[in-house]
Amino acid sequence: MSTAPSQGMGKYVGIWIGLICIAGIEVLLTYRGFSTHGLLAVLFILAIIEAGIGLAYFMHLKYESGYLVWTLVPFVVFVLLMMNQIWPDAYRVASLRLLTQ
């Protein structure tokens, strides 16, 4: 595991301010009255960008070797797909009535 190069806090504060600006843009877009599907697509893209920046800089994945990233991403996708297979059961169980007698 490589270590992050020693840099001042200025870079991280700038990235943090950029993330706050993206979040502000998301809030402004929700009040503009766009169609639901278009707004959902734009907000989803902005959320992916925010997550990527957060992973790269605040979790220091930018400074790791490519092997870690290319082994981490497929496992995360696998876990999300498996969670997607379990969620319908959770909704089904929530709609069942409890037998009290």
N, C-alpha and C positions, 0 to 999 in steps of 0.2 A: 504494500500500500504506500503510495507516494504521499508526501506531505504537501500542503498548499504553500505556494510561495508567500513569503512574508510581505504583506502589503498593509497599508494603513486602512483605517476604518472608512475612509472617504469613498472607496469603491463600493463597499457594502451599503453604506448609507445612500449612495446614488442609486443602487439597484433597488433598495427598499423604497425609495421615493418613486422610482419608476413603477414598481408593483402597486403602490398606492394610487398612482395616476391611472393605471389600467383598471383598478377596482373602481375608481371614480368614473371612468368612461363607461364601465358596465352599469353603474347606477344611473347615469344620465341616459343611457340607451334604453333602460327599462321604462323611463318616464316619457319617452318620445312617441310611444303609441305605434310601434311597428307591428307587423303581423306576427303571430305567435311562432310560426315555423322559422321565419327569417331571424327573429330575435333570438330564438333558441340556438340556431346555428352560429350566429355571431358570438353569443355569450359562451357557447361551448368552445369555440376557437380561441377566444380570449382566455378562458380558464385553462386550456391546454398550454397556451403560451406562458401564463403565470406559473403553472406547475413546472414547466420545463426550466424556467429561470430559477425558481426556488430550488429545484433539484440540482441544477448545475452549480449554483453559487453558494447557497446556504447549506446544502448537504455535501458540498465539495466534490460532486461527481465530475465536474469539469476537469479536475486535476487528477482523476483516477485514470488507470489504463482502460483501453477500449474493451478489454476482456470482461471487466466487471460490469460495465454498462450493457454489453451484449449478452451477458448471462442473467442480469437482473431483469431486463425488459421482458423477455419471453416468459419468465416465471410470474411476473406481475400480470401479464395478459392472461396466462393460464389460470391464475387465481380468480381474476375477475370473471372469466368465462365460467368457471366452476360455481362461483357465487350466483351467476345468472341462472344456473340450472337449479339452484336451491330456493331462490326467491319465490317462484310460483307456489311451492309447497307452503311457505310461510303465509302467503295470502290465503291459501285454501284453509289452513288451520285457523286463521283468524276469523274466517266466516262460519266455522262450525259452531254449533250450539253445544254447550256443556250439558251433559246429562246429570241432573241433580238427584234423580230418584233411583 
